[in-house]
Amino acid sequence: MLKVEVDPGSGFCGGVIRAITRAEEYLSGSGTLYSLGAIVHNEAELERLQSKGLVTIDSISEVPEGETVLIRAHGEPPSTYIAARERNLELADCTCPVVLQLQRRIREAYLRLHSDGQKGQVIIFGRVGHAEVLGLVGQVQGDALVVENAAMLQAAVREGRLDFSQPMEIFSQTTKSPSEYEAICDLLRSYGARLTVHNTICAQVASRHQQLQAFARSHDVILFVAGRSSSNGKVLSDLCRSVNPRTYLVGAAADILPEWLQEARTVGVCGATSTPKWLLEEVAAAAKKAKSDGVEVTPGIVARKNSQK
């Protein structure tokens, strides 16, 4: 008999829950709500919210004057707030408190690094072009070096974009891998950097790594559910695969291939901080259907209807 278990620790993080709850409250009224960028990096959840009337836009200039714009959990640079005021827009600011604190710390570090004649550097470990990272870089008017991996850091050193005679302070995007961040910091130290390291990975995200590894090891097959554009989903699915090669990244129930479940006795379903509980449930149900000869689904699945109240 195949057992299908939904990881109880998977699903939206606190920042995403806050933003989606705020959006649903607003959409329950009669107004139109514009989201500056995708409110969550999950296509299925976006479709659900769009069916309720949420309009996703790429620029403040697309919003009619006087309307309301949602600032998602990823945060925005100061220039966005200035543009909103100029267009007389109302803001539903749902920036995650953890991200807000990180933005403030980066501003403070920049002032320290440029005091008393210093010309130090702010370094951000994160995905180039990611919404959160754009907001972080905007706190210092673009004067920060963003590195995604060791190869990118090594290229910056070769090209002379790092001045090791000056102090440096490094921060991480809140959803990155703690071990990868540590490796980047160690590499900087190996170059002789006078480095101050800030622990800015979200505690909820950091604690998930060890828990998720244990969950992945305890099942024959892992179905990891995440949107195509989810940075956190990429990090966590790779983490699962590192301890369980039979880890498959899916965006929806329809992506499951029956051959993945062959000779499996247990299947674990887990997801990113941007994956809704109802979607985890749908994937678990599809795994059950794919191998329906007496499959048992363990407790921990949250009903879709409850997530939409």
Secondary structure by P-SEA (a helix, b strand, c coil): cbbbbccccccccaaaaaaaaaaaaaacccbbbbbcccccccaaaaaaaaaabbbbbcccccccccbbbbbccccccaaaaaaaaaacccccccccaaaaaaaaaaaaaaaaaaccccbbbbbbbcccccaaaaaaaaaacccbbbbccaaaaaaaaaaccccccbbbbbbccccccaaaaaaaaaaaaaaccbbbbbccccaaaaaaaaaaaaaaaaccccbbbbccccaaaaaaaaaaaaccccbbbbcccccccccccccccbbbbcccccccaaaaaaaaaaaaaaccccccccccccccccccc
